[in-house]
Amino acid sequence: MGTNKYMTLFAVELDKRGEEFNVRALSDHPGTIVTNLSQNLSDEEMRSNRAFE
């Protein structure tokens, strides 16, 4: 399970727990930033970092 899924599950649980205090919790994926940082990584390294998901 990826980190994004854990953060979503965390937000869902936190939202439930905060309901009685009128507090909401949300989770949003920050998106992708296009850079040249990965230009020297192999496809194998990219896959292991889940860059192709």
Helices and strands as residue ranges (DSSP letters): H 3-18, G 19-21, H 43-48
